[in-house]
Structures are given as structure tokens and as C-alpha cells.
Amino acid sequence: MVTKERIKREIDRMPNDLLEKVYKYINGLAYGKTKKRFPTYKLKGQFDNINVREKAYE
């Protein structure tokens, strides 16, 4: 089993130029992927105040 102390020792031995890559990798693992939101637009027309998904299934 890997412990935090062992991981910290390995990171301490790494060259400084690799630390940024390790940091980005760890942050990616810790927080996971967030859902990508798509932009919304105000079209100033007939689709602004309706449920588009409901209309698509009609």
C-alpha cells in the first residue's frame, strides 16, 4: 500500500521542471471532470420563453 509519506518522498526527489505536471495531474484526479456547459443565447424571438426540448418532442 502506498502512503502519503512515500508519495511525498518521491515528489521531493523529482526535478523541479516536472513538479508543475505532477501538480496538474493531481488536481485533475482530485476534482474530476466537471460537466461542460454549453452557452445560452438570448435570441429575442419565438424561442426565448418556451421549453425547446418539449417542443422538439411534439
TIRO-2110 file (N, C-alpha, C; in Angstrom, 1 decimal):
// TIRO-2110
0.8, -1.2, 0.0, N, 1, A
0.0, 0.0, 0.0, CA, 1, A
0.9, 1.3, 0.0, C, 1, A
0.5, 2.2, -0.8, N, 2, A
1.2, 3.5, -0.9, CA, 2, A
0.7, 4.4, 0.2, C, 2, A
1.6, 5.1, 0.9, N, 3, A
1.2, 6.0, 1.9, CA, 3, A
1.6, 7.5, 1.4, C, 3, A
1.0, 8.4, 2.1, N, 4, A
1.2, 9.8, 1.8, CA, 4, A
2.7, 10.2, 1.9, C, 4, A
3.3, 9.6, 3.0, N, 5, A
4.7, 9.9, 3.2, CA, 5, A
5.6, 9.4, 2.1, C, 5, A
5.3, 8.2, 1.5, N, 6, A
6.1, 7.7, 0.4, CA, 6, A
5.9, 8.5, -0.8, C, 6, A
4.7, 9.0, -1.1, N, 7, A
4.4, 9.8, -2.2, CA, 7, A
5.2, 11.2, -2.1, C, 7, A
5.1, 11.7, -0.9, N, 8, A
5.8, 13.0, -0.6, CA, 8, A
7.3, 12.8, -0.8, C, 8, A
7.9, 11.7, -0.4, N, 9, A
9.3, 11.5, -0.6, CA, 9, A
9.7, 11.4, -2.1, C, 9, A
8.8, 10.8, -2.9, N, 10, A
9.1, 10.7, -4.3, CA, 10, A
9.0, 12.0, -5.0, C, 10, A
8.0, 12.8, -4.6, N, 11, A
7.9, 14.2, -5.1, CA, 11, A
9.1, 15.0, -4.7, C, 11, A
9.6, 14.9, -3.5, N, 12, A
10.7, 15.7, -3.1, CA, 12, A
12.0, 15.3, -3.9, C, 12, A
12.1, 14.1, -4.4, N, 13, A
13.2, 13.7, -5.2, CA, 13, A
13.1, 14.1, -6.7, C, 13, A
11.9, 14.5, -7.1, N, 14, A
11.7, 14.9, -8.6, CA, 14, A
12.4, 16.2, -8.9, C, 14, A
12.8, 16.3, -10.2, N, 15, A
13.3, 17.6, -10.6, CA, 15, A
12.2, 18.7, -10.7, C, 15, A
12.6, 19.9, -10.5, N, 16, A
11.6, 21.0, -10.4, CA, 16, A
10.8, 21.2, -11.6, C, 16, A
11.4, 20.9, -12.8, N, 17, A
10.6, 21.1, -14.0, CA, 17, A
9.5, 20.1, -14.2, C, 17, A
9.4, 19.0, -13.5, N, 18, A
8.3, 18.1, -13.6, CA, 18, A
7.2, 18.4, -12.5, C, 18, A
7.5, 19.2, -11.6, N, 19, A
6.5, 19.4, -10.5, CA, 19, A
5.2, 20.0, -11.0, C, 19, A
5.3, 20.9, -12.0, N, 20, A
4.1, 21.5, -12.5, CA, 20, A
3.2, 20.5, -13.1, C, 20, A
3.8, 19.5, -13.9, N, 21, A
3.0, 18.5, -14.5, CA, 21, A
2.3, 17.6, -13.4, C, 21, A
3.1, 17.3, -12.4, N, 22, A
2.5, 16.5, -11.3, CA, 22, A
1.4, 17.2, -10.6, C, 22, A
1.6, 18.5, -10.4, N, 23, A
0.5, 19.3, -9.7, CA, 23, A
-0.8, 19.3, -10.6, C, 23, A
-0.6, 19.5, -11.9, N, 24, A
-1.8, 19.5, -12.8, CA, 24, A
-2.5, 18.1, -12.8, C, 24, A
-1.7, 17.0, -12.8, N, 25, A
-2.2, 15.7, -12.8, CA, 25, A
-3.0, 15.4, -11.5, C, 25, A
-2.4, 15.8, -10.4, N, 26, A
-3.1, 15.6, -9.1, CA, 26, A
-4.4, 16.4, -9.0, C, 26, A
-4.4, 17.6, -9.4, N, 27, A
-5.6, 18.4, -9.4, CA, 27, A
-6.7, 17.8, -10.3, C, 27, A
-6.3, 17.3, -11.4, N, 28, A
-7.2, 16.6, -12.3, CA, 28, A
-7.9, 15.4, -11.7, C, 28, A
-7.1, 14.7, -10.9, N, 29, A
-7.7, 13.5, -10.2, CA, 29, A
-8.5, 13.9, -9.0, C, 29, A
-8.1, 14.9, -8.3, N, 30, A
-8.8, 15.2, -7.1, CA, 30, A
-10.2, 15.8, -7.4, C, 30, A
-10.3, 16.6, -8.4, N, 31, A
-11.6, 17.3, -8.6, CA, 31, A
-12.4, 16.7, -9.7, C, 31, A
-11.9, 15.8, -10.4, N, 32, A
-12.6, 15.1, -11.5, CA, 32, A
-13.0, 16.1, -12.6, C, 32, A
-13.7, 15.6, -13.5, N, 33, A
-14.1, 16.5, -14.7, CA, 33, A
-15.5, 17.1, -14.3, C, 33, A
-15.6, 18.4, -14.6, N, 34, A
-16.9, 19.0, -14.4, CA, 34, A
-17.6, 18.9, -15.8, C, 34, A
-18.9, 19.0, -15.7, N, 35, A
-19.7, 18.9, -16.9, CA, 35, A
-19.5, 20.2, -17.6, C, 35, A
-19.3, 20.1, -18.9, N, 36, A
-19.1, 21.3, -19.7, CA, 36, A
-20.5, 21.8, -20.1, C, 36, A
-20.7, 23.1, -19.7, N, 37, A
-21.9, 23.7, -20.0, CA, 37, A
-21.8, 24.4, -21.4, C, 37, A
-22.9, 24.3, -22.1, N, 38, A
-22.9, 25.0, -23.4, CA, 38, A
-23.5, 26.4, -23.3, C, 38, A
-23.0, 27.3, -24.1, N, 39, A
-23.5, 28.7, -23.9, CA, 39, A
-25.0, 28.8, -24.3, C, 39, A
-25.7, 29.7, -23.6, N, 40, A
-27.0, 30.0, -23.9, CA, 40, A
-27.1, 31.4, -24.6, C, 40, A
-28.1, 31.6, -25.4, N, 41, A
-28.2, 32.8, -26.1, CA, 41, A
-29.6, 33.4, -26.0, C, 41, A
-29.7, 34.7, -25.9, N, 42, A
-31.0, 35.4, -25.9, CA, 42, A
-31.3, 35.7, -27.4, C, 42, A
-32.2, 35.0, -28.0, N, 43, A
-32.5, 35.2, -29.4, CA, 43, A
-33.5, 36.3, -29.7, C, 43, A
-34.1, 36.8, -28.6, N, 44, A
-35.1, 37.9, -28.8, CA, 44, A
-36.1, 37.5, -29.8, C, 44, A
-36.7, 36.4, -29.7, N, 45, A
-37.7, 35.9, -30.6, CA, 45, A
-38.6, 34.8, -30.0, C, 45, A
-39.0, 34.0, -30.9, N, 46, A
-40.0, 33.0, -30.5, CA, 46, A
-39.5, 31.9, -29.6, C, 46, A
-38.3, 31.7, -29.5, N, 47, A
-37.7, 30.6, -28.6, CA, 47, A
-37.3, 31.0, -27.2, C, 47, A
-37.4, 32.3, -26.9, N, 48, A
-36.9, 32.8, -25.6, CA, 48, A
-37.7, 32.3, -24.4, C, 48, A
-39.0, 32.2, -24.5, N, 49, A
-39.8, 31.8, -23.3, CA, 49, A
-40.5, 30.5, -23.4, C, 49, A
-40.0, 29.6, -24.2, N, 50, A
-40.6, 28.3, -24.3, CA, 50, A
-39.6, 27.2, -24.0, C, 50, A
-40.1, 26.0, -23.7, N, 51, A
-39.3, 24.9, -23.4, CA, 51, A
-39.0, 24.2, -24.7, C, 51, A
-37.8, 24.4, -25.2, N, 52, A
-37.4, 23.9, -26.5, CA, 52, A
-37.4, 22.4, -26.6, C, 52, A
-37.0, 21.8, -25.5, N, 53, A
-37.0, 20.3, -25.5, CA, 53, A
-38.4, 19.7, -25.6, C, 53, A
-39.3, 20.3, -24.9, N, 54, A
-40.7, 19.9, -25.0, CA, 54, A
-41.3, 20.1, -26.4, C, 54, A
-41.0, 21.2, -27.0, N, 55, A
-41.5, 21.5, -28.4, CA, 55, A
-40.8, 20.5, -29.4, C, 55, A
-39.6, 20.1, -29.2, N, 56, A
-38.9, 19.2, -30.1, CA, 56, A
-39.6, 17.8, -30.1, C, 56, A
-40.2, 17.4, -29.0, N, 57, A
-40.8, 16.1, -29.0, CA, 57, A
-42.3, 16.1, -29.4, C, 57, A
-42.8, 17.3, -29.7, N, 58, A
-44.2, 17.4, -30.2, CA, 58, A
-44.3, 17.0, -31.7, C, 58, A
END
